[in-house]
């Protein structure tokens, strides 16, 4: 016994060799039409000193662990499954002991309580996950696509998705994304390999992260998962939309300098095929004036805003006249894939005004909520339609076209304490028929796509997100990511103040009557909005 102890001491603490522990109970709905089955697995990541391992379950039974390595990480694990929940009777809540054997003979162990910190069992995920798009056994799925699925119901759950080739094709693209918020219902666009059989998976997880008494990180979860099979289409250029826009830029309603006009060109593709770049030639010219390359993200966009700016639309037209613009789609070797002549004539006039922002009400405003509703005003005669965009060096949300009568937009969740730019375009559109989509054309290959030749007034402001009501931290220090009594006391200091008064601060103006946009007065509507976010967040 003393020799074994000395040998183990020579190996150091068990946490030096057991690097991580993962345990999971899964309700596996598998492929559509396959019966639900139940799974339990437990895995320990180890270093090279460990040659074998075993796991003792709460009832006392001991299970040998199987070896698995990808050449980088080494794991030992136990897996059990069955078509009836009784198959997992041995693997319930309680204490699990993992024993590892070292190369020179001695062994050591570490334990995990597979339960919540209060001793309750980890609750099972009972919601059946549903993948909406692609459908099971679908074929010719576009290589650039957006996965769609039902969101989770329980806010304590997170979502994992994966898309992997069924056969390990050399160089085939795959995706594995973990920890999406429970209310997520889509992910993409993603780019997949052509004519490849894929497995798509979706799971809803309840996850507990902790460290055991030996200091080893432990991940414990319960989850429900489902899977589908689908096959992607062949690689073939498929254009989604083509937009040429003459744009006048405003910053919070003020034209940006003496030269606010620019020309933007964006081509969006469903499938790029072999597309590498697009050369564009002006009417009457033989050499391209610009070459477009793919932007990332979003996947499938080839676009640019030309560097030169102009004082007026007429000055821009003098350089980029109406006429037929040639778009040459080429592969990486410069070979022509397709050539399009785009009729850039009969263009509309300018809009009459940009939008006026109501929320956020000022450029550079901070403390904007992480799931905001943006509001603005605009005359219904200002233009044909609107476009809306959120970006932070990359496009986060984009919506077009939008009815000119729209005065609000709730794009989706944003990250807390991040800077964003809100862009609202008033647009006049060639061949506009009232929507709800842009006009379309069909080229000589039979490819039908939208075209948007527009004259735009773009108004933009920047803002910084926070958690609504997180005005400060302890002792009135910087915001700490948590809404508590410190925030309430600071809010109270501005009670019943109005814009223009000495103690006025717009960040406390959370809402107007009936929870409309801020109304330049701190009153009970702001207090009720603040109360809705009480104890929201987690301290940074």
N, C-alpha and C positions, 0 to 999 in steps of 0.2 A: 504493500500500500504506500509506503513512504517513497519508493522509487517512482511510482506513478505520479505522486504529488510533485516530486522534484521535476519530472519530465514536463508536466503541465505548466509548472511555474516557468520552465525554460521557454515554453511557447508563449507566455504572457497571458493577457486577459482574453477571454473568449471573443470579446468584441473586436480584437485585432484580426480575427480570422473569419468570424461570421459577420458579414458586412451589411446585410439587410434581410428582413423577413417579410414575406408577403403571404397573406391568407385570404381566401375568397370562397364564398358560397354563391352559386349561380343557378338561376332558373333559366335554362337554355331552351328557347323556343325554336332554335335551329332554322332550317329552311321552311317556307310555307308548305303545309301539308305533313310535316314531320311532327310526331308527338313531342310534347314537352318532356324534357328530362332534367334531372337534378345533378349538380356537380359540386364537389368540394376539392380545392387544391391548396396546398401549402408548400412554399418554396423558400429556401435559404440560399442567399448568395455568399460564396465562400472564396477564400484565397487558395493558393496552390498547396498550402500545407495540409488541407483537408482531403482525405481520400474516400470517406464514406460518411453516411449519416443515417439517423433514424428519428422517428417522431412518436412520442407517447401522447395518446389522446386523453381527455379528462376521465374516461372510464378505466384507464389503465392499460389498454391494448397498445402494443408497439408495432409500428409500421416501418419497414425499411424504405429509405428514400432513394430515388433513381437519379442518376447522374445526367446532366445536360450541360453542354458548353457550345458557344458559338466561336470559340477561339479568342474571345476577348473577356467574356464573363463566364464564370462557372457557378452552376446552381445544382442543388439537390432538392428533390421534391416528392410529394405524395399526391396522387390524384385518385378520386373515387367518383363514380357516377351511377345512375340508375334511373329507371322510368317511374319510380315511386319514391316519395320523400323518405320512406323508411331506409332507402339505400344509404342515407347520410346519418342514420341514428348514432353512429359512433363519433360524429364530427359536429357536435353541438357546442354550445357555450361552455366555457370553463378554461382550465389551465392546460396548455400544450407545452411539452418539454422536448426540445430539439437537442440531440446528442450528436456531436461530430467526433470522428476518429482521425487523429493526426498520422502522418506518414510513418513516424517511428514507433507507433503503438499506443500512446496514451489517448485519452478522450476527455472531452469537456462538454458542458451542456449549458443551455440558456432556456428560459421559459417565457411564454406569452399568455396573457389572459385574453382569450378570444371573446371579448364582450365590451360593452360600453364602459367608460370610466366609473359609472355609478353601479356597475355590476349587472345591468340588464343585458339581455341578448341583443346583438346588433339586429335591427329590424330588417326583415326581408323586403326586397322591392317587389311589389305585387302587380305593378302596372305592366301590361304586355307591350313591349316596344314595337313600333310599326314603322317600317321604311316605306316611304310614299313614292320616291323616284330615285333611281330607276326601279321598275318592277322586276320581280323574280323572273329569270329566264328571258329578259328583254335582249334583243339584238339590235345592232346598229345604233347603240347609244353614242351620242356625240362625244368625241374625245375631250372636249372642254364642256363640262357640265357642272351643275350644282346639285348636290345631294339634298333631298328633302325628306323630312321625317317628322313624326309627331313629337312635340315637345313633352318633357316630363311634367307631371302634375305637382309633385312635391318640391318646394323650394330648397330642401336640404339635399336633393339629388343633383348629380352632374351627369353629363353625357359624354360617352366615348364613341368615336367612329373610326372605321378602318376600311381601306380599299386596297386589296392585295391581289396580284395575279395568282390564279390557281396553280398554274405551272410556273416554276421559277425561271421565267424567261429572262435571258441575259439582258440587263439594262431596262427591263420593264418598270414603269413608274408605279409608285405605291404611296399611300398616305395612311398615317396613324395619328389621330388627334385626340387628346385626352383632356378631360376637365372642362368641357364647354358648359356654360350656365344652363340651368334646368329648362329655361324658357326658349332655348335655341331650337329652331325648327328647320334650319338649312345650313349648309356649309359649302362654300365654293365662291367662284368657279374653281374647279380643279382640272388639271390637264393630265390625261391618261394616255397610255400607249395604244396605237391603232390595232384593230382586229385581235384583241386579247381577251381571253376569258378571265373575268374578275370575280372575286368574292367581296361583297360589301357587307359590313357588319355595323351594328348599332346596339349600344348597351346603355342602360340607365343604372347608375351606381349610387350607393350610399357608402361613403368612405370615411374611415377613421385613421388618422395618422398619429402615431405616438412613438415614444422611445421606451423600451423595456428597462428593467432594473439593471441590466448590464450595459446600458447605453447604446443598444442596437436599434436603428430605425426600423419601425414596423408599420406596414400598411395593411389594414384589414378592411374588407368590404363585403357587401352583398350586392348582387346585380342581377338584372334580367337582360338577356340579349337575344338578338335575332340576326339572321344572315340571309343574303340573297346571292344569286349568280346572275351575271349579265355579261354581254359581249360588246365591246366597243366597235364603232364603225371603222372602215378603212380610212387611211389618211388621205383627205381630199379637201382642197380649199373650199370653205363654205363661209361666205360673208354674211354677217348679221346686220350690220348697218354701216353707213358712210356719211360723215358729217363734215361740211365746210361752213365755218362760222366766222362772220365778221363781228367782232365783239368790242364794245365800249365798256371799259372797266371803271367801276365806282368803288370807293372805300367808305362805307357807312354813308352813302348818298352823295359823296363828293367825287367828281371825276379825278382819276389818278394821274395827276400831272398835266402837262401841256400836250402829251401824246398818248391819249388813253385807248386808241383803237389798235387792234391786232387781228391777225388771221389765224384761226385754229383749224386744224384738220385732224380728224379722228376716224380710224377704221376699226370696227369691232368684228371679230370673226368667231364663228361657232367652232370651226375646225381649221387650223392653219395649214394642215397638210404639210407640204415641204416649204411653206412660206418662210422666208428669212427677212426680206425687206421689201418696201414699196417705194418705187421712184415715181415722182409726180412732175409732170411737165405742163407749163402754161400754154394757153392758146397761141398757136403760131410758132412756138419754140420747138427746137429739136433736142435740147438738153434739159434734164430734170433740174428744177430749182430747189427741191428738197427730197430727202430720203427718209422714210419712216422706218423705225425699228420697234420691236415689241416693247411695251412698257410692262413692268412687273412690280407690284400688282397694279391693276387687276390683270389677270391672265387673259390673253386674247385681244388686247388693245394695242394698236399701232397708231401713234399720234404725236402731235407736236403743237406748240404755240410758237409761231415764227418769231425770231428775235427782234425784228424791226417793228417799231410802233409809229403810229400816225396821228396827226392832229384831228383828222376828220374822216368820215367814211369816204368822201370823194377823193381824199389824198390816198387812202388805202386802195381804192378802185383804180387809181392811176397806175399802181404797181401790179395789182392783181385784178385784171379786168374780167368782165363777164366773157363767157365763151366756153369752149370745150376743153376740159382739163383731162389729161391722159394719166391714168393710174396703171403702172406696170408692176405686177406682182412677180417677184423673182425668188428663186431658191438661193442657198448659200453659195452656189457656184456662179450666180448671176444669170442662170438660165430663166427665160420667161415662162411663167406658169399661166398667166392670164393677163390680158390688157383690156382696160375699160376706158371708154370715152364718156366722161361725166359732163352732162349739159348744165353748165353753171350760168344760166341766163334767166331772164324773167324774175329777177330777185325782188323781194318785198322791200318796203321802206323801213326806216328806223322805228323802234318802239317810241312811245311818247314820254315814258318815265321809268326809272327803276323802282323796285319795291322800297318801302320804308320799313325798317325793322322795328318790331314792337318788343319781342323777346328773343334773344337778348336785346336790350334797348340801347346799349352803347358798345362801341368797339372796345375790345380788351376786357370785357366784363368777366369776372371770376365767380366761382361758386355756383356755376350752372350744374343742374342735376345730371345724373348719369343716364337717365332715360327721359330726356327733355322733350317738350313740345315747343317747337319754334313757331313764332307768329309774326305776321307782317301785314301791311296794308298795301293795296295797289288798285289803281283804277281798272275796271273791267274792260276799258277801251285802250289800255296801255299797250297791248300786244295780242298775239294769237294765243299764246300759251306760256307756261313757266317751265323751268327746269330747276331742280334742287340738288345740292351736293354738300356732303360733309367730307373734309379731308384733313389729314395731318401728315403732310408730305406724301401721302398716298390716298387714293380714293377709298373712303370707308363706306359711304352710302351715296347712291346716285339714283335719281328718279326723273324720268322724262318720257314723253311730255306730261305736264300736269295742267289741269284746267286753270285758265287765267282767273277764275273765280275763287281759287283756293287761297286761304289766308293762314293756314297752319300745316305743320308737318311733324309727325313723331317718327323719326327714322328707325330707332332701335337703340339698344344699349351702347353706351360709350364707356371708356375707361375713366376712372376717377383720377383727378389731379393731372390731366393731360391737356395740352393746348390743341385746339381744333380751329378750322376755318369753315364758316358757313357761307355758301355761295347760293344766291337765288338769282336766276336769269329770267328776264322778260324777253321773249323771243317772238319775232315774226318769221314765218316759215313759208318757203316756196311750196306751191301746190297744196297748201293747208286746206283740209276739208272739214275742220272742226274736231278732229281726233276720233277716238282716244289714242290713236297711234300715229307715228309719222307716216307719210306716204311711202309707197314701195315701188320698186322697179324690178324687172327680170332681165338678166343679161343673156347673151347668146348661148351660154352653157346650160341655161335653165335655172340658174341660181337666183332666187328671189330674196331681196334684202331691202331694209328701210333706208331712205336717204333723207337727210335733214340739212338743207341749205338755208341757213338762218342768218338774220341780223339780230344781235343780242345786246341787251343792257344787263351787265353783270354787276350786282351789288354784293359786296363781301364784307364780313366782319370776322374778327377772331375772338375766341372766348376760351376760358379755362374751366374745366369741369371740377366739381367737388361733390360732396354729399350734401344734399339740401339740409340746412340747419347746422352744418359743421362750421361754425364761425371762428372757433378758437380751440385751444387745448387747455390743459390745466393751468391755473393761475393766469388765464387770458393770454397764453402763449399762442404759437402758430397752430392752425387747424391740425387735429390729431386723428382724423378719419373716423370719429365717433361722436354721435349727437347725445350730449348729456347736460348736466346742470350748469356747467361752465358756459355752454352755448346759450342756454336759457337766460342766464344772468346778463350776458352781453346783448341778447335780443331785447331784454327788458330795458336796457339803457337807451334804446332807440324807439321805445313805445310812443305812438302817436306823433312821430315826426313826419314832416313833409319835405319834399324836394325843395332845396333852396335854404332850408333852415340849417343852423350851425352844426347840429348833431346828426344831420341827415347822412345816411349811407345806403346806397342802392342795394347792397347785397342782402339787407334785411327785408326788402320789399319783395316778398315771395309770391304774392298773388293779389288780385283785385277781387271785387265782389263776385260771388258765385264761382270762385276759384279761376277767374279769368286771369289774363296776364297782369303783370305788376301795374299798380295804379298810382305810384308816387306818394303813397301814404302807408304808414305802418299801423295796422289795426288788427281786429279779430280774425280777418281772413288770412292774414300772414301767420297769426298765432296758430290757427287750425292747421294750416299747411305745415308749420314747424312741428306740431304735435304728431302729424302723420308719419314723421321721420324720427320720432323719439327712439333713442337707443339703436339707431340704424348704424351699420358699419362696424368696423373693428379698429381699435387704436393702432396707429402706424408703429 
